[in-house]
Amino acid sequence: MTGSKFLVSYDGTQILIDCGLFQGLKELRLMNWEPLPISVDPIDLVVLTHGHLDHVGYLPRLHEQGFDGPIYGTGPTLAIAKIILEDSGKIQEEEAKKANREGYSKHAPAMPFYTVVQAQKTAELFREVPQDEWQKVTDEVQFRLVYNGHILGSAYVELQIREKLFVFSGDLGRANDPLLFDPKKPLRADYLFVESTYGDRLHSEEDFDAVLSELVRLTKEDGGALVLPSFAVERQQMLMYLLWNGYVKNTIPPIPIYVDSPMGNRVLDVFEKFSKWHKISPSEFHSMLDYIHVITSYDQTLKVIEQEGPKIILAGSGMVTGGRVLTYLLHLIDRPTTRVLLAGYQAAGTRGRKLREGAKELKIYGKFVDVNAEIHTIDSLSAHGDQQEMLSWMSEIQPAPTGVYLIHGEPQAQAVFAEEIERTYGWPVFIPALNDVVKFAL
Protein backbone atom coordinates (compact mmCIF):
# COMPACT_ATOMS: atom_id res chain seq x y z
CA MET A 1 0.00 0.00 0.00
CA THR A 2 1.33 3.43 -1.07
CA GLY A 3 4.73 3.95 -2.72
CA SER A 4 3.46 2.98 -6.19
CA LYS A 5 6.26 2.39 -8.70
CA PHE A 6 6.13 -0.08 -11.59
CA LEU A 7 9.04 -0.41 -14.01
CA VAL A 8 8.30 -1.89 -17.43
CA SER A 9 11.32 -2.89 -19.54
CA TYR A 10 11.20 -3.96 -23.17
CA ASP A 11 13.92 -4.09 -25.81
CA GLY A 12 16.05 -1.36 -24.23
CA THR A 13 13.09 0.90 -23.35
CA GLN A 14 12.23 1.48 -19.69
CA ILE A 15 8.96 3.08 -18.58
CA LEU A 16 8.12 3.87 -14.96
CA ILE A 17 4.40 3.87 -14.15
CA ASP A 18 3.97 6.22 -11.16
CA CYS A 19 6.72 7.18 -8.74
CA GLY A 20 5.23 7.54 -5.27
CA LEU A 21 6.22 7.79 -1.64
CA PHE A 22 5.55 5.17 1.00
CA GLN A 23 3.26 6.55 3.70
CA GLY A 24 1.78 5.42 7.00
CA LEU A 25 3.73 3.06 9.26
CA LYS A 26 7.24 4.16 10.21
CA GLU A 27 8.81 1.06 8.67
CA LEU A 28 7.14 2.02 5.38
CA ARG A 29 8.26 5.66 5.56
CA LEU A 30 11.82 4.59 6.26
CA MET A 31 11.80 2.64 3.00
CA ASN A 32 11.69 5.95 1.13
CA TRP A 33 15.28 6.57 2.24
CA GLU A 34 16.56 3.23 0.97
CA PRO A 35 18.27 3.07 -2.45
CA LEU A 36 16.03 1.97 -5.29
CA PRO A 37 16.59 -1.67 -6.36
CA ILE A 38 17.04 -0.47 -9.95
CA SER A 39 19.37 1.82 -11.82
CA VAL A 40 17.80 5.22 -12.51
CA ASP A 41 19.84 6.15 -15.60
CA PRO A 42 18.19 3.69 -18.04
CA ILE A 43 14.65 4.93 -17.27
CA ASP A 44 13.37 6.70 -20.40
CA LEU A 45 10.10 8.18 -19.18
CA VAL A 46 7.57 8.27 -16.36
CA VAL A 47 3.80 8.00 -16.85
CA LEU A 48 1.57 9.21 -13.99
CA THR A 49 -1.92 7.91 -13.22
CA HIS A 50 -2.72 10.85 -10.90
CA GLY A 51 -1.19 13.46 -8.63
CA HIS A 52 -1.44 11.99 -5.12
CA LEU A 53 1.78 11.89 -3.10
CA ASP A 54 1.88 8.09 -2.93
CA HIS A 55 2.00 8.09 -6.74
CA VAL A 56 4.24 11.12 -7.45
CA GLY A 57 6.11 11.90 -4.23
CA TYR A 58 9.38 10.16 -5.11
CA LEU A 59 9.84 12.12 -8.36
CA PRO A 60 12.19 14.77 -6.90
CA ARG A 61 14.46 12.05 -5.52
CA LEU A 62 14.37 10.26 -8.87
CA HIS A 63 15.41 13.49 -10.60
CA GLU A 64 18.11 14.08 -7.99
CA GLN A 65 19.49 10.59 -8.72
CA GLY A 66 19.89 11.37 -12.41
CA PHE A 67 16.55 10.89 -14.14
CA ASP A 68 16.09 13.67 -16.68
CA GLY A 69 13.46 12.29 -19.06
CA PRO A 70 9.86 13.38 -19.65
CA ILE A 71 7.15 12.86 -17.02
CA TYR A 72 3.77 12.42 -18.71
CA GLY A 73 0.30 13.01 -17.28
CA THR A 74 -2.99 14.71 -18.00
CA GLY A 75 -3.16 18.49 -17.57
CA PRO A 76 -4.93 18.39 -14.18
CA THR A 77 -2.64 15.60 -12.94
CA LEU A 78 0.51 17.57 -13.67
CA ALA A 79 -0.93 20.75 -12.16
CA ILE A 80 -1.91 18.87 -9.01
CA ALA A 81 1.40 16.97 -8.86
CA LYS A 82 3.34 20.25 -8.98
CA ILE A 83 1.27 21.66 -6.13
CA ILE A 84 1.58 18.50 -4.03
CA LEU A 85 5.33 18.18 -4.55
CA GLU A 86 5.99 21.82 -3.69
CA ASP A 87 3.73 21.64 -0.65
CA SER A 88 5.33 18.39 0.49
CA GLY A 89 8.80 19.88 0.10
CA LYS A 90 7.76 22.92 2.13
CA ILE A 91 6.24 20.80 4.90
CA GLN A 92 9.35 18.61 5.05
CA GLU A 93 11.62 21.63 5.29
CA GLU A 94 9.45 23.20 8.01
CA GLU A 95 9.20 19.98 10.03
CA ALA A 96 12.95 19.41 9.80
CA LYS A 97 13.61 22.95 11.06
CA LYS A 98 11.08 22.53 13.88
CA ALA A 99 12.52 19.16 14.89
CA ASN A 100 16.03 20.59 14.96
CA ARG A 101 14.90 23.65 16.92
CA GLU A 102 12.89 21.70 19.52
CA GLY A 103 15.09 18.61 19.58
CA TYR A 104 12.43 15.91 19.19
CA SER A 105 14.00 14.15 16.21
CA LYS A 106 16.32 11.17 16.67
CA HIS A 107 18.38 12.43 13.73
CA ALA A 108 20.95 15.18 14.14
CA PRO A 109 20.30 17.14 12.14
CA ALA A 110 16.87 16.21 10.79
CA MET A 111 16.82 16.59 7.00
CA PRO A 112 13.93 17.08 4.56
CA PHE A 113 13.41 14.25 2.10
CA TYR A 114 13.52 16.88 -0.62
CA THR A 115 13.14 20.64 -0.83
CA VAL A 116 10.77 23.02 -2.59
CA VAL A 117 13.50 23.89 -5.08
CA GLN A 118 14.02 20.21 -5.93
CA ALA A 119 10.26 19.83 -6.44
CA GLN A 120 10.19 22.83 -8.76
CA LYS A 121 13.10 21.52 -10.82
CA THR A 122 11.31 18.19 -11.18
CA ALA A 123 8.17 19.91 -12.46
CA GLU A 124 10.19 21.26 -15.39
CA LEU A 125 10.16 17.68 -16.75
CA PHE A 126 6.34 17.52 -16.87
CA ARG A 127 4.75 16.95 -20.28
CA GLU A 128 0.96 17.15 -20.69
CA VAL A 129 -0.86 14.60 -22.84
CA PRO A 130 -4.60 14.58 -23.66
CA GLN A 131 -6.75 11.72 -22.46
CA ASP A 132 -7.64 8.85 -24.81
CA GLU A 133 -4.92 9.68 -27.37
CA TRP A 134 -2.14 7.16 -28.03
CA GLN A 135 1.39 8.45 -27.42
CA LYS A 136 4.17 6.77 -29.39
CA VAL A 137 7.27 5.78 -27.41
CA THR A 138 8.93 3.52 -30.01
CA ASP A 139 7.73 1.68 -33.11
CA GLU A 140 6.53 -1.15 -30.85
CA VAL A 141 5.52 0.73 -27.69
CA GLN A 142 2.75 3.25 -27.10
CA PHE A 143 0.52 4.35 -24.21
CA ARG A 144 -2.60 6.34 -23.51
CA LEU A 145 -4.38 7.73 -20.44
CA VAL A 146 -8.09 6.99 -19.88
CA TYR A 147 -10.40 8.77 -17.39
CA ASN A 148 -10.90 6.79 -14.17
CA GLY A 149 -12.65 9.24 -11.83
CA HIS A 150 -10.49 8.94 -8.71
CA ILE A 151 -9.42 12.59 -8.44
CA LEU A 152 -9.30 15.47 -10.88
CA GLY A 153 -7.24 14.41 -13.89
CA SER A 154 -6.73 10.82 -12.80
CA ALA A 155 -6.51 8.08 -15.41
CA TYR A 156 -5.66 4.45 -15.93
CA VAL A 157 -2.78 3.60 -18.24
CA GLU A 158 -3.05 1.40 -21.32
CA LEU A 159 0.46 0.40 -22.37
CA GLN A 160 0.71 -1.48 -25.65
CA ILE A 161 3.89 -3.43 -26.35
CA ARG A 162 3.72 -5.10 -29.75
CA GLU A 163 0.35 -6.90 -29.70
CA LYS A 164 0.01 -7.14 -25.90
CA LEU A 165 -1.93 -4.62 -23.79
CA PHE A 166 -0.87 -3.93 -20.21
CA VAL A 167 -3.45 -1.99 -18.17
CA PHE A 168 -2.54 -0.21 -14.93
CA SER A 169 -5.66 0.89 -13.07
CA GLY A 170 -4.10 3.62 -10.94
CA ASP A 171 -6.51 4.38 -8.10
CA LEU A 172 -10.06 3.78 -9.28
CA GLY A 173 -12.89 6.21 -8.63
CA ARG A 174 -16.59 5.58 -8.17
CA ALA A 175 -19.80 5.94 -10.12
CA ASN A 176 -22.21 8.73 -9.17
CA ASP A 177 -19.54 10.86 -7.52
CA PRO A 178 -20.79 14.37 -6.58
CA LEU A 179 -17.85 16.02 -8.37
CA LEU A 180 -16.38 13.67 -10.96
CA PHE A 181 -17.72 11.71 -13.90
CA ASP A 182 -17.97 7.91 -13.86
CA PRO A 183 -14.76 5.95 -14.55
CA LYS A 184 -14.39 4.61 -18.07
CA LYS A 185 -14.03 0.83 -18.34
CA PRO A 186 -11.28 -1.00 -20.23
CA LEU A 187 -12.47 -3.25 -23.04
CA ARG A 188 -9.30 -5.31 -23.28
CA ALA A 189 -6.30 -6.22 -21.12
CA ASP A 190 -3.82 -9.01 -21.69
CA TYR A 191 -2.32 -8.22 -18.31
CA LEU A 192 -4.25 -6.23 -15.72
CA PHE A 193 -2.65 -4.44 -12.76
CA VAL A 194 -5.43 -3.29 -10.45
CA GLU A 195 -5.47 -1.52 -7.10
CA SER A 196 -7.09 -3.27 -4.14
CA THR A 197 -7.47 -0.64 -1.42
CA TYR A 198 -11.02 -1.70 -0.59
CA GLY A 199 -10.86 -5.15 -2.14
CA ASP A 200 -12.25 -6.77 1.01
CA ARG A 201 -15.30 -4.59 1.64
CA LEU A 202 -18.25 -2.64 0.33
CA HIS A 203 -18.67 1.02 1.16
CA SER A 204 -21.41 1.81 3.63
CA GLU A 205 -24.68 3.29 2.43
CA GLU A 206 -24.52 6.07 5.02
CA ASP A 207 -26.36 9.24 4.12
CA PHE A 208 -23.55 11.78 4.37
CA ASP A 209 -25.96 14.73 4.24
CA ALA A 210 -27.87 13.35 7.24
CA VAL A 211 -24.68 12.62 9.22
CA LEU A 212 -23.27 16.06 8.45
CA SER A 213 -26.52 17.83 9.25
CA GLU A 214 -26.69 16.19 12.68
CA LEU A 215 -23.06 16.98 13.52
CA VAL A 216 -23.52 20.60 12.48
CA ARG A 217 -26.70 20.85 14.56
CA LEU A 218 -24.90 19.57 17.65
CA THR A 219 -21.95 21.87 16.99
CA LYS A 220 -24.24 24.88 16.78
CA GLU A 221 -26.00 23.88 20.02
CA ASP A 222 -22.85 23.67 22.15
CA GLY A 223 -20.79 26.29 20.32
CA GLY A 224 -18.02 23.84 19.53
CA ALA A 225 -15.92 23.08 16.48
CA LEU A 226 -16.48 20.50 13.78
CA VAL A 227 -13.10 19.59 12.26
CA LEU A 228 -12.93 17.72 8.98
CA PRO A 229 -9.39 16.59 8.13
CA SER A 230 -9.47 16.64 4.36
CA PHE A 231 -7.31 15.53 1.48
CA ALA A 232 -6.37 18.68 -0.42
CA VAL A 233 -7.21 17.20 -3.80
CA GLU A 234 -10.85 16.46 -4.63
CA ARG A 235 -11.94 15.61 -1.07
CA GLN A 236 -11.62 19.18 0.18
CA GLN A 237 -13.46 20.50 -2.86
CA MET A 238 -16.17 17.84 -2.49
CA LEU A 239 -16.70 18.67 1.19
CA MET A 240 -16.85 22.37 0.37
CA TYR A 241 -19.46 21.68 -2.28
CA LEU A 242 -21.55 19.44 -0.02
CA LEU A 243 -21.44 21.94 2.86
CA TRP A 244 -22.37 24.82 0.57
CA ASN A 245 -25.11 22.76 -1.08
CA GLY A 246 -26.50 21.85 2.34
CA TYR A 247 -26.63 25.52 3.27
CA VAL A 248 -28.37 26.40 -0.03
CA LYS A 249 -30.95 23.64 0.55
CA ASN A 250 -31.41 24.63 4.24
CA THR A 251 -30.35 21.19 5.50
CA ILE A 252 -27.34 22.74 7.26
CA PRO A 253 -27.67 25.83 9.49
CA PRO A 254 -25.56 28.90 8.66
CA ILE A 255 -22.40 28.29 10.68
CA PRO A 256 -19.08 29.90 9.66
CA ILE A 257 -17.11 27.51 7.45
CA TYR A 258 -13.34 27.84 7.17
CA VAL A 259 -11.11 26.08 4.67
CA ASP A 260 -7.48 26.05 5.72
CA SER A 261 -5.10 24.23 3.39
CA PRO A 262 -2.55 26.20 1.38
CA MET A 263 -2.24 23.26 -0.99
CA GLY A 264 -6.01 22.79 -1.21
CA ASN A 265 -6.46 26.47 -1.98
CA ARG A 266 -4.14 26.11 -4.97
CA VAL A 267 -6.08 23.05 -6.09
CA LEU A 268 -9.20 25.21 -6.23
CA ASP A 269 -7.48 27.12 -9.02
CA VAL A 270 -6.94 23.83 -10.86
CA PHE A 271 -10.65 23.02 -10.55
CA GLU A 272 -11.47 26.39 -12.03
CA LYS A 273 -8.96 26.00 -14.88
CA PHE A 274 -10.00 22.45 -15.81
CA SER A 275 -13.76 22.87 -15.46
CA LYS A 276 -14.54 20.24 -18.13
CA TRP A 277 -13.03 17.52 -15.90
CA HIS A 278 -15.72 17.85 -13.17
CA LYS A 279 -19.44 18.49 -12.67
CA ILE A 280 -19.54 21.85 -10.83
CA SER A 281 -20.68 24.68 -13.07
CA PRO A 282 -18.68 27.94 -13.01
CA SER A 283 -21.59 29.80 -11.37
CA GLU A 284 -21.91 27.19 -8.59
CA PHE A 285 -18.16 27.22 -8.09
CA HIS A 286 -18.01 30.97 -7.53
CA SER A 287 -21.11 31.01 -5.31
CA MET A 288 -19.46 28.36 -3.13
CA LEU A 289 -16.28 30.44 -2.80
CA ASP A 290 -18.32 33.53 -1.93
CA TYR A 291 -19.91 31.71 1.02
CA ILE A 292 -16.95 29.80 2.49
CA HIS A 293 -14.03 31.56 4.23
CA VAL A 294 -10.72 30.56 2.67
CA ILE A 295 -7.82 30.97 5.11
CA THR A 296 -4.67 32.35 3.50
CA SER A 297 -2.26 32.92 6.42
CA TYR A 298 -1.15 31.30 9.66
CA ASP A 299 -2.28 34.38 11.60
CA GLN A 300 -5.79 33.75 10.33
CA THR A 301 -5.49 30.11 11.46
CA LEU A 302 -4.80 31.23 15.03
CA LYS A 303 -7.71 33.68 14.94
CA VAL A 304 -10.08 30.91 13.86
CA ILE A 305 -8.88 28.73 16.75
CA GLU A 306 -9.45 31.55 19.25
CA GLN A 307 -12.80 32.59 17.80
CA GLU A 308 -15.77 31.93 20.10
CA GLY A 309 -18.88 30.23 18.86
CA PRO A 310 -19.61 27.31 16.55
CA LYS A 311 -17.47 26.78 13.48
CA ILE A 312 -16.71 24.22 10.80
CA ILE A 313 -13.07 23.73 9.80
CA LEU A 314 -11.78 21.88 6.75
CA ALA A 315 -8.02 21.49 6.93
CA GLY A 316 -5.36 19.25 5.43
CA SER A 317 -4.23 16.57 5.70
CA GLY A 318 -6.86 13.88 5.28
CA MET A 319 -4.98 11.23 7.30
CA VAL A 320 -3.87 13.80 9.91
CA THR A 321 -0.23 13.19 8.96
CA GLY A 322 0.73 16.85 8.58
CA GLY A 323 -0.54 20.22 7.43
CA ARG A 324 -2.75 22.79 9.12
CA VAL A 325 -5.14 20.28 10.69
CA LEU A 326 -2.43 19.43 13.21
CA THR A 327 -2.47 23.02 14.50
CA TYR A 328 -6.22 22.92 14.97
CA LEU A 329 -6.18 19.53 16.69
CA LEU A 330 -3.28 20.56 18.93
CA HIS A 331 -5.54 23.26 20.38
CA LEU A 332 -9.01 21.71 20.02
CA ILE A 333 -8.89 17.92 20.27
CA ASP A 334 -8.79 17.93 24.07
CA ARG A 335 -12.18 19.72 24.20
CA PRO A 336 -15.37 17.64 24.52
CA THR A 337 -17.20 20.20 22.36
CA THR A 338 -14.92 19.38 19.41
CA ARG A 339 -16.07 16.86 16.85
CA VAL A 340 -13.72 15.31 14.29
CA LEU A 341 -15.20 13.73 11.18
CA LEU A 342 -12.86 11.39 9.30
CA ALA A 343 -14.22 11.22 5.77
CA GLY A 344 -11.64 9.18 3.91
CA TYR A 345 -9.24 6.25 3.97
CA GLN A 346 -6.89 6.19 6.98
CA ALA A 347 -3.71 4.22 6.27
CA ALA A 348 -2.12 2.06 8.96
CA GLY A 349 0.20 4.03 11.20
CA THR A 350 -1.33 7.44 10.52
CA ARG A 351 -2.85 9.66 13.21
CA GLY A 352 -6.16 9.34 11.37
CA ARG A 353 -6.11 5.55 11.76
CA LYS A 354 -5.25 5.92 15.44
CA LEU A 355 -8.20 8.28 15.97
CA ARG A 356 -10.48 5.93 14.06
CA GLU A 357 -9.38 3.06 16.30
CA GLY A 358 -10.12 5.01 19.50
CA ALA A 359 -6.79 6.52 20.54
CA LYS A 360 -7.02 8.41 23.84
CA GLU A 361 -4.02 10.60 23.10
CA LEU A 362 -2.26 11.83 20.01
CA LYS A 363 1.34 12.88 19.45
CA ILE A 364 1.48 16.23 17.65
CA TYR A 365 4.74 18.11 17.11
CA GLY A 366 6.46 16.01 19.75
CA LYS A 367 3.75 16.55 22.39
CA PHE A 368 1.10 14.11 23.61
CA VAL A 369 -2.38 15.62 23.61
CA ASP A 370 -5.46 14.08 25.27
CA VAL A 371 -8.27 13.15 22.89
CA ASN A 372 -11.52 14.30 24.50
CA ALA A 373 -13.19 15.21 21.22
CA GLU A 374 -15.87 13.05 19.62
CA ILE A 375 -14.44 11.08 16.71
CA HIS A 376 -16.80 10.22 13.86
CA THR A 377 -16.10 8.34 10.64
CA ILE A 378 -17.92 7.97 7.36
CA ASP A 379 -16.83 5.87 4.39
CA SER A 380 -19.50 6.75 1.85
CA LEU A 381 -17.39 9.60 0.43
CA SER A 382 -14.38 7.45 -0.36
CA ALA A 383 -12.64 8.33 -3.63
CA HIS A 384 -11.68 4.66 -4.05
CA GLY A 385 -14.02 2.14 -5.57
CA ASP A 386 -15.03 -0.70 -3.25
CA GLN A 387 -14.92 -4.40 -4.10
CA GLN A 388 -18.07 -4.39 -6.20
CA GLU A 389 -17.18 -1.17 -8.00
CA MET A 390 -13.73 -2.49 -8.92
CA LEU A 391 -15.27 -5.73 -10.16
CA SER A 392 -17.67 -3.70 -12.25
CA TRP A 393 -14.80 -1.62 -13.69
CA MET A 394 -13.20 -4.76 -15.16
CA SER A 395 -16.48 -6.36 -16.25
CA GLU A 396 -16.24 -5.48 -19.95
CA ILE A 397 -12.76 -6.89 -20.58
CA GLN A 398 -12.81 -9.45 -23.39
CA PRO A 399 -11.23 -11.92 -23.81
CA ALA A 400 -10.09 -12.95 -20.33
CA PRO A 401 -6.73 -11.48 -19.25
CA THR A 402 -3.76 -13.83 -19.17
CA GLY A 403 -3.07 -12.56 -15.66
CA VAL A 404 -4.45 -10.13 -13.07
CA TYR A 405 -1.99 -8.61 -10.61
CA LEU A 406 -3.30 -7.04 -7.41
CA ILE A 407 -1.37 -3.98 -6.31
CA HIS A 408 -1.78 -1.02 -3.95
CA GLY A 409 -3.61 -2.70 -1.09
CA GLU A 410 -3.09 -4.15 2.36
CA PRO A 411 -2.62 -7.96 2.55
CA GLN A 412 -6.11 -8.85 3.76
CA ALA A 413 -7.78 -6.69 1.12
CA GLN A 414 -5.66 -8.27 -1.60
CA ALA A 415 -6.32 -11.83 -0.46
CA VAL A 416 -10.10 -11.35 -0.29
CA PHE A 417 -10.22 -9.47 -3.60
CA ALA A 418 -8.18 -12.19 -5.34
CA GLU A 419 -10.72 -14.80 -4.27
CA GLU A 420 -13.59 -12.62 -5.44
CA ILE A 421 -12.08 -12.02 -8.90
CA GLU A 422 -11.43 -15.73 -9.33
CA ARG A 423 -14.96 -16.58 -8.17
CA THR A 424 -16.63 -13.95 -10.36
CA TYR A 425 -14.62 -14.20 -13.56
CA GLY A 426 -12.41 -17.27 -13.24
CA TRP A 427 -9.33 -15.20 -14.12
CA PRO A 428 -5.87 -16.13 -12.76
CA VAL A 429 -4.89 -13.68 -10.03
CA PHE A 430 -1.42 -12.99 -8.62
CA ILE A 431 -0.30 -10.91 -5.66
CA PRO A 432 3.26 -9.69 -6.28
CA ALA A 433 5.62 -8.81 -3.46
CA LEU A 434 7.74 -5.68 -3.27
CA ASN A 435 10.60 -5.77 -5.83
CA ASP A 436 9.27 -8.86 -7.60
CA VAL A 437 10.25 -9.19 -11.26
CA VAL A 438 7.75 -10.80 -13.65
CA LYS A 439 8.59 -11.74 -17.23
CA PHE A 440 5.87 -11.79 -19.89
CA ALA A 441 5.93 -13.58 -23.22
CA LEU A 442 5.14 -11.30 -26.15
QUILIN-V700182 format. One record per residue. RES is the residue in three letters. SS is DSSP state (hx for helix, st for strand, lp for the rest). PHI is phi as a letter, one per 40 degrees, with the letter a starting at -180 (* if undefined). Layout:
RES/SS/PHI  RES/SS/PHI
//
This chain:
MET/lp/*  THR/lp/g  GLY/lp/g  SER/lp/c  LYS/st/a  PHE/st/b  LEU/st/c  VAL/st/b  SER/st/b  TYR/st/a  ASP/lp/f  GLY/lp/g  THR/st/b  GLN/st/b  ILE/st/b  LEU/st/b  ILE/st/c  ASP/st/g  CYS/st/a  GLY/lp/b  LEU/lp/c  PHE/lp/c  GLN/lp/b  GLY/lp/h  LEU/lp/d  LYS/hx/d  GLU/hx/c  LEU/hx/c  ARG/hx/c  LEU/hx/c  MET/hx/c  ASN/lp/c  TRP/lp/c  GLU/lp/c  PRO/lp/c  LEU/lp/c  PRO/lp/c  ILE/lp/b  SER/lp/c  VAL/lp/c  ASP/lp/d  PRO/lp/c  ILE/lp/c  ASP/lp/c  LEU/st/a  VAL/st/b  VAL/st/b  LEU/lp/b  THR/lp/c  HIS/lp/a  GLY/lp/c  HIS/lp/c  LEU/hx/c  ASP/hx/c  HIS/hx/b  VAL/hx/b  GLY/lp/c  TYR/lp/c  LEU/hx/d  PRO/hx/c  ARG/hx/c  LEU/hx/c  HIS/hx/c  GLU/hx/c  GLN/lp/c  GLY/lp/h  PHE/lp/c  ASP/lp/b  GLY/lp/c  PRO/st/c  ILE/st/b  TYR/st/c  GLY/st/a  THR/lp/c  GLY/hx/d  PRO/hx/c  THR/hx/c  LEU/hx/c  ALA/hx/c  ILE/hx/c  ALA/hx/c  LYS/hx/c  ILE/hx/c  ILE/hx/c  LEU/hx/c  GLU/hx/c  ASP/hx/c  SER/hx/c  GLY/hx/c  LYS/hx/c  ILE/hx/c  GLN/hx/c  GLU/hx/c  GLU/hx/c  GLU/hx/c  ALA/hx/c  LYS/hx/c  LYS/hx/c  ALA/hx/c  ASN/hx/c  ARG/hx/c  GLU/hx/c  GLY/lp/g  TYR/lp/b  SER/lp/c  LYS/lp/c  HIS/lp/c  ALA/lp/b  PRO/lp/c  ALA/lp/c  MET/lp/b  PRO/lp/c  PHE/lp/c  TYR/lp/a  THR/lp/b  VAL/hx/c  VAL/hx/c  GLN/hx/c  ALA/hx/c  GLN/hx/c  LYS/hx/c  THR/hx/c  ALA/hx/c  GLU/lp/c  LEU/lp/c  PHE/st/c  ARG/st/b  GLU/st/c  VAL/lp/b  PRO/lp/c  GLN/lp/c  ASP/lp/g  GLU/lp/b  TRP/lp/c  GLN/st/b  LYS/st/c  VAL/st/b  THR/st/b  ASP/lp/c  GLU/lp/b  VAL/st/b  GLN/st/a  PHE/st/a  ARG/st/a  LEU/st/b  VAL/st/b  TYR/st/d  ASN/lp/b  GLY/lp/g  HIS/lp/c  ILE/lp/b  LEU/lp/d  GLY/lp/g  SER/lp/c  ALA/st/a  TYR/st/c  VAL/st/b  GLU/st/b  LEU/st/b  GLN/st/b  ILE/st/b  ARG/lp/f  GLU/lp/c  LYS/st/c  LEU/st/b  PHE/st/b  VAL/st/b  PHE/st/b  SER/lp/c  GLY/lp/g  ASP/lp/c  LEU/lp/c  GLY/lp/c  ARG/lp/b  ALA/lp/c  ASN/lp/g  ASP/lp/c  PRO/lp/c  LEU/lp/b  LEU/lp/b  PHE/lp/c  ASP/lp/c  PRO/lp/c  LYS/lp/c  LYS/lp/b  PRO/lp/c  LEU/lp/c  ARG/lp/a  ALA/lp/a  ASP/lp/c  TYR/st/b  LEU/st/b  PHE/st/b  VAL/st/b  GLU/st/c  SER/lp/a  THR/lp/d  TYR/st/b  GLY/lp/c  ASP/lp/b  ARG/lp/a  LEU/lp/b  HIS/lp/c  SER/lp/c  GLU/lp/c  GLU/lp/d  ASP/lp/c  PHE/hx/d  ASP/hx/d  ALA/hx/c  VAL/hx/c  LEU/hx/c  SER/hx/d  GLU/hx/c  LEU/hx/c  VAL/hx/c  ARG/hx/d  LEU/hx/c  THR/hx/c  LYS/hx/c  GLU/hx/c  ASP/hx/b  GLY/lp/g  GLY/lp/c  ALA/st/b  LEU/st/b  VAL/st/b  LEU/st/b  PRO/st/c  SER/lp/b  PHE/lp/c  ALA/lp/c  VAL/lp/b  GLU/lp/g  ARG/hx/c  GLN/hx/d  GLN/hx/c  MET/hx/c  LEU/hx/c  MET/hx/d  TYR/hx/c  LEU/hx/c  LEU/hx/c  TRP/hx/c  ASN/hx/c  GLY/hx/c  TYR/hx/c  VAL/hx/c  LYS/lp/c  ASN/lp/g  THR/lp/c  ILE/lp/b  PRO/lp/c  PRO/lp/c  ILE/lp/b  PRO/lp/d  ILE/st/b  TYR/st/b  VAL/st/b  ASP/st/b  SER/lp/a  PRO/hx/d  MET/hx/c  GLY/hx/c  ASN/hx/c  ARG/hx/c  VAL/hx/c  LEU/hx/d  ASP/hx/c  VAL/hx/c  PHE/hx/c  GLU/hx/c  LYS/hx/c  PHE/lp/b  SER/hx/c  LYS/hx/c  TRP/hx/c  HIS/lp/a  LYS/lp/c  ILE/lp/c  SER/lp/c  PRO/hx/d  SER/hx/c  GLU/hx/c  PHE/hx/d  HIS/hx/c  SER/hx/c  MET/hx/c  LEU/hx/c  ASP/hx/c  TYR/hx/c  ILE/lp/c  HIS/st/c  VAL/st/c  ILE/lp/c  THR/lp/b  SER/lp/a  TYR/hx/c  ASP/hx/c  GLN/hx/c  THR/hx/d  LEU/hx/c  LYS/hx/c  VAL/hx/c  ILE/hx/c  GLU/hx/c  GLN/lp/c  GLU/lp/c  GLY/lp/g  PRO/lp/c  LYS/st/a  ILE/st/b  ILE/st/b  LEU/st/b  ALA/st/a  GLY/lp/c  SER/lp/b  GLY/lp/c  MET/lp/b  VAL/lp/f  THR/lp/c  GLY/lp/a  GLY/lp/g  ARG/lp/c  VAL/hx/c  LEU/hx/c  THR/hx/c  TYR/hx/c  LEU/hx/c  LEU/hx/d  HIS/hx/c  LEU/hx/b  ILE/lp/c  ASP/lp/c  ARG/lp/c  PRO/lp/c  THR/lp/c  THR/st/c  ARG/st/b  VAL/st/b  LEU/st/b  LEU/st/c  ALA/lp/b  GLY/lp/a  TYR/lp/c  GLN/lp/b  ALA/lp/c  ALA/lp/d  GLY/lp/g  THR/lp/c  ARG/hx/c  GLY/hx/c  ARG/hx/c  LYS/hx/c  LEU/hx/c  ARG/hx/c  GLU/lp/c  GLY/lp/g  ALA/lp/d  LYS/lp/c  GLU/st/a  LEU/st/b  LYS/st/c  ILE/st/b  TYR/lp/f  GLY/lp/g  LYS/st/b  PHE/st/c  VAL/st/b  ASP/st/c  VAL/lp/b  ASN/lp/b  ALA/lp/c  GLU/st/c  ILE/st/b  HIS/st/b  THR/st/b  ILE/lp/a  ASP/lp/b  SER/lp/c  LEU/lp/c  SER/lp/d  ALA/lp/c  HIS/lp/c  GLY/lp/c  ASP/st/c  GLN/hx/d  GLN/hx/c  GLU/hx/c  MET/hx/c  LEU/hx/c  SER/hx/c  TRP/hx/d  MET/lp/c  SER/lp/c  GLU/lp/c  ILE/lp/c  GLN/lp/a  PRO/lp/c  ALA/lp/c  PRO/lp/c  THR/lp/c  GLY/st/a  VAL/st/b  TYR/st/b  LEU/st/c  ILE/st/b  HIS/lp/f  GLY/lp/a  GLU/lp/c  PRO/hx/d  GLN/hx/c  ALA/hx/c  GLN/hx/c  ALA/hx/c  VAL/hx/c  PHE/hx/c  ALA/hx/d  GLU/hx/c  GLU/hx/c  ILE/hx/c  GLU/hx/c  ARG/hx/c  THR/hx/c  TYR/hx/b  GLY/lp/g  TRP/lp/c  PRO/lp/c  VAL/st/b  PHE/st/b  ILE/lp/b  PRO/lp/c  ALA/lp/c  LEU/lp/d  ASN/lp/g  ASP/lp/c  VAL/lp/b  VAL/lp/b  LYS/lp/b  PHE/lp/b  ALA/lp/c  LEU/lp/b
//
